[in-house]
Amino acid sequence: MPTKPTRQRLLVLFVVCLVYFITYLDRVNVSVAAPLLMQEFGISKAQLGAVFSAFMVGYVLFQIPVGMLGDKYGPRVVLTGLVVVWSFFTFAITLAWSFSSLIVLRFLFGIGEAGAFTIATRAFSAWIPKTERGFAQGITHAFARFGGAVTPLIMAPIVFALGWREAFYICTGVGIVWAIFWFYWYRDTPQEFNARWNNKVNQAEIDLINDGRVVAKKGQKLPIKALFKSKNAWAVCAAYFCYNFNLWIFLTWLPTYLVDARGFTIVKMGIFASIPLLAGTIGDTLGGYLSDLLWKKTGKGNFSRRIVAIVGLLIAACFMIPGAMTESPYMAIFFLACSLFGLEMAVGVYWAVCLDIGEQYSGTVSSMMNCFGNVGSILSPFLFGVIVQYTGSWVYPFILASSLLVVGSIIWLFIKPEYSVNEELGLN
């Protein structure tokens, strides 16, 4: 009778899910504190948008270098270092004394979080089979959105009772605890894990993980100039730009939008700002699961990845404008929740495709996608604030965002998940 595979990979997946949760806890906390920051530092909506965007500038600029470090030195060391660095700058933001200092500290915090998702994706290349990657990426991003969803619920009462700085102290401690555990417990491959933890992963699970793929090894690097020649990788980057432009409207401006445009109090905002992000967690998990299921049923990777991403983006586009235009604040929450649900159906597929086409270079491929795709994250918060401030309308930026979602769905028709960079660039 065949030996059943152990399930150690699922424990690795869960621990990675926790760090995804922490990344969004630390990213979204500034959005919850935003109304108080505007008051304390005397900054306008356009300036607040610049503070939001400063994080993404640092995040984007260091994506590719950190992704390459992950391929060279492995997720255990690199991810530990990243979490320690961004936790330090989460604390450092509490020392801000002006608008300019907020910009600088958020930029440095962005450097700390740069590459976190790409390094985690690199970890999956050694631990997750191909037919489980969509679900793995979906569930990790579900934890990220859940972190974003519960941050207002957790932080708003703390901010209201104690102050925004005290809320940031708590976030700092959570990150440091996770980093210590990860460095002590995790190993970069099942074989290394067995050597440290007395053969917790059996051969059946190792065979399942390695079935039909190139085994990732530390020290393998893909020259970035070579990767820039990949039309497939550039198509993924362009589609991810459209996704991120929309996501960061929800992550940065939603709390302020609910207070200023919809009339919610700070505490009430903390409750209702969570609803779209909770809907997003469902979309994350469902999208990745459906993509894997379709691949298993049809054996067609291109179809299975494309159809889920395209449908998700179009759902998001269809609900976004009604969410901005309805007169009812509660219907606005409902429509925006539907929009984020559709948007998040696509995200697990994006990251699964980085594993599909990247194989042993998945850290570098995913860092390229996250780098160029997150240019949309830089532009989105700033443009949103500028458009609102100079037009006086909260509707126009939502129309722009919805249009980009349609563009992103079209780009997905040109992405080939079964066409690896090894094959496209003749690397092997």
N, C-alpha and C positions, 0 to 999 in steps of 0.2 A: 504493500500500500504506500503510495507516494507521501512523502513528508510534507506537512502543511508549512507554508512560509510563516516565519515569525512576523511580528507587526511592529518592529522597532522603527520602521520608517514613518509610521503614523505618530509616534511620540516625537520624533524629530519635527514632523509637520506641525504638531501642536505647539512646540516651543517656539518655532518660527512664527506661528500665528500670534503668539504673545508679543513678540517684538514689533510686528506690524501694528498691533493694538497700541503699543507705546509710542510708535512714531506719530500716529495721528492724535493721541492724547497730547503730545508735546507740540504738534503743529497747530491744532485747533484752539488750544488754550488762549492764544493771543486774540483770536476772533471773539471769544467770550469776554475777554477783558477790553475789547476795542472801544466800547462807549466810554469806559473810564479812562483809557489812554488818551482819547481825544480831548476829554475834559482836563486831565492832569497836565498834558503837554501842550494844550492849545493847538491841536492840529486839525486840518480840514479833511473832508472826505477824500480829496485827491491825494493829500499827504498820507492818509491812512492806507490808501491803495498802494502807495510807494513802499510803505512799511511791509505790507503783505508781500509785495513783489520782491523786496530785498532778499527774503528767504530763498525764493526760487532762483535768483541770480547765482547765489553761492551754490545752491543745490545743482543747478544745471552745469556750471563751469567745471565742477569736480566729478561729474558722473563718469566720464570715460577713464580718467586716471585711476579712480577708485575701483572701477570695474576691472581694469587690467591688473591692479594689485590683487584683487580677489582671485583672478585666474592664476596668478603667480604664487601667492602665499596661502591661499585657501580661506574659506569663510570663518573658520574658528578664530584666527588671529585678527583678521581685518574687521569682521563684524563687531568683535569685542571692542576694538579700538574706536570704531565709529560711535557706538552707543555711549562710551565714556566721554568722548569729545562733545557730542550734542547734549548730553546731560549737563556737562559743565556750562555750556552756553545757555541752556535753559535757566540755570541759576544766574548766570551773568546778566541776563536781560532784566533781572530785578534791580540791577545797579544802574539802569539807564537814567539819564538826567535831562535828556532833551530829545527832540525829533531826530537830530543827526545821530545821536548815540543809539537810538532805536534802530535806525537804518543799518548801522555798522554791526550791531550785535545780532540782528536778525540775519544779516548776510553771513556772519560767522557760524551761526546756528545752522544755516542752510548747508554750509560746507560739511558740518558734522553729520548731517543726515544724508548727504550725497552718497549714493551707492548702496544704501541700506537694502533696498529692494533688489538691486542687481546682484549683490552678494548673497542674499537669501536665495535668489533664483539659481545662482551658481551652486549653492548647497543642494538644491533639488536635483541638479544634473547628476549628482552622485547618489541620490537617495530615492528618487521617485521615478517609476516606470513611465514610458510614453503615454500609455492609456490612462494614467492617473494624474497627468500634469494639469489638465484643464481644471479638474476639481481642486487640486492642490493650490493652484494660483487663485482660483475663485474663492476658496475658503480663507486663504491668507488675507486677501483683499476685503473679504467680508469682515474679518477681525479688525482690519484697518478702518473700515467705514463704521463698524460698531464702536471703535474707539472714538471716532469723530462724533458719533451719535450720542454717546453717553458723556462725552466731555462737557457739553453744556449742562447736563443734568448734575454732574459731579462738581464742576467748577463754579457754576453760577451761585449755588448756596454758599460755597467757601468764599468766593469773591465778595458776595453780599455781606457775609458775616465777619470776615477777617481782613479781606483785601486781596487784590490780584497777586501781589508778591508772594503771599503765603501759599496760594494755589500753585505757583511755579516751584516753590520749595518741594512740595509733595511730588510733583512730576519728576524733579531731579532725582529724588531718592528711588523712585520706582525703576528708572532707567539703570542706575548703578547696580541695584540688586540683580536685575536680569543679566547684565554684562558679566558679573561675577559667576553666576550659575552657568552661563553659556560656555565660558572659557574652561571652567572646571569639568563640565559634563560632555559637551559635544566633541565629535571628531569628524574630520573632513570626508572620510569614506567608511563604509561598513567594515572593511578590513581593519582600519585603524581603531574603530570603535570596539571591535572584538578584542584587539590586543590590549586595550585599556580596561574593558569591562567584562572580561571573561566570557567571550563568545555569546553575546546576547542576540546576534543576528545569525540565523542558520543559513546553510547553503541554498536552500529553496528560496528564501527571500532575496538573497544576492542574485540568484539566477533570474528571478522575476524582475528585479530592478534593472538588470543588465540586458534583458531580452530585446534584441533588435535595435540596439543603439551603440554609439561610440562611448566608451567609458571615459569619464572626465578624470584628468590627472592634474595635479598641481605642477606648475612650471610651464604649461603650454600657453603660449601667447599668440594671438592673432594680430599682426601689424595693422594698426588702425587705417593706414593708407590703403591697404588691401581691402579692408571691410568697406571703405567708402566707395568702392567700385561695385558694390552689390546693389542692384536695382530693387531686389526683394527687401533688403534691409531699409532702404530709403522709403519704400512704400509704407512699411510698418511705421517708420518715424513720422511720416506725413499724416497718417491716420491717427496716430497717437497724439499729435498736436491738437487735432480737433476734439479728441476726448478730453484732454487735460484743460483746454480752454474752458470747457463747460464745468468740469469737476471743481475747478478752483473758484468758480462763482459760488458754489454751494459751501465750500470749505472756508471762504474768507468773508463773503458779503452777506450770507444768509442771516446771521444774527442781527447785523445792523439794519438789513432790509426789513426784518420783522419788527424792529423797534421803530425805525423812522418812517417806513412806508405803510406798515400795517398796524401800528399803534400798540404793539405788545409791550408790557413791562419787562424789566430785565429777568425777573424770575419766571414769568410766563414764557418769555422767549426761550429760556433754558429748556423748557418742556417741549415747545412746538418746533424748535430748531432741530430737535433730535428725530422727529418723525421722518423727514425725507432721507436722512442718513440710515435710519433703521430699515427703510424700504430698500435702500441701496445694498445693505448687507444680504437681503434676500436675493436681490438680483445678482450679486457676486457669486453666491453659492450655486444658484440655479443655472447661470450661464456656463460656468465651468463644468458642472455636472452634465448638462445637455450636450455640450461639445464633445466631451469624452464618450458619452453614451452613443452619440451619432457615429463617432469614429469606430467604436467597437461593433456597431450594428452594420454599418455600410462599408467599412474599410477604406473610406475616402476622407483623407485628412483635409484636403483643400476645401471640400464642401462642408465638412463638419465644423471647421473653425470659422469659415466665412459666414455661413448662414446665421449663426448665433450672434456674431458681432454686428452684422448688417441690421438684423431685426432689432437688436437692442438699441442701436444708435437712432434708428427711425422712430422707435417708441419714444425715446427721449426727446427727439425733435418735435413730435406731434403734441406732447403735453406741456412743453416749456412755455410757449407763448400764451396759451390759456391761463397758465399759472400766474403770469405777469399781468394779464389784462382783466381777470375777474375782479368784481368789486368786493366779493366776500373774502375776508382774510383766511377763513377756514377752508374754503374751496381752493384758495391759492396754495395752502399747505398740501392739500390732497393732490392737486395737479403737479406740483413740484416734486412730491414724493413719487408719483408715477413716472415723472421724467427721470429722476435719479435712479429709480429701479431699472429702467431700460438702459440708461447709460452704464450702470454697473454690470449688467449682463455681459458687456463686452470686455471688461477689464481683464478677467482671468484668461480670456482667449488671447489678448495681446501678449501677455507674459508667457503663456504656454507656447505661442509661436516663436518667441525668442529661444526657448528650449528646443523646439522642433527644428528650427533652421540653424541654431547656433551649435548644438551638440557640445563638444568639449570646449567650445569658445563661447558658451552661453553667457558668461559674465560680461564679456566684451560686447557681444551683440545686444544684450539687454541694456547695458549702460549707454550704448549709442541711441537706442530707442528712447530711453528715459531722458537722455541729454537733449536731443533735438525735439522730442515730443513735448518736453516741459518748457520749451520756449513759449508754448501756449499758456502755461501756468504763470510765466512772468508777465505776459501781456495782459492776461485776463483781469486780474484784480485791479491793475492800474487803469486800463481802458474803461472798465466798469465804473470806477470812481470818477474818472474824468467825464464820461458821457453823462452820468447822473448829475454831476455838479454843474456842467455847462448847458445842459438841456432842461434840467429840472424834471426829467422823466425817468422812472425806473423801468419803463417798458422797452426802450430802444436797445439797451445792452442784451436783453433776453432775445430779441429778434436776431441780432447778430450771432449770438451763441447758437440758436436753433439752426440758422443757415449753415454754420460750420459743421453741424452734426450730419446734415444731408451730404455735404462734401465728403466727410469722413466715411460715410457708408458707401459712396461711389468708389473711393480709393481702395476699399477692401476687395473689390472685384479683381484687383491687380496683384494682390498678395498671394503667394504660393507657399503655404505652410509645409508642404512635403518636399520643397526644393531647398536643401541645406546650403549654407555658404561654402562648405567643403566642395559640394558638387558644382555650384555656380561659379566659384572662383578657382576651381581646380587645385585645391589645397592638398588633397590626398591622392 
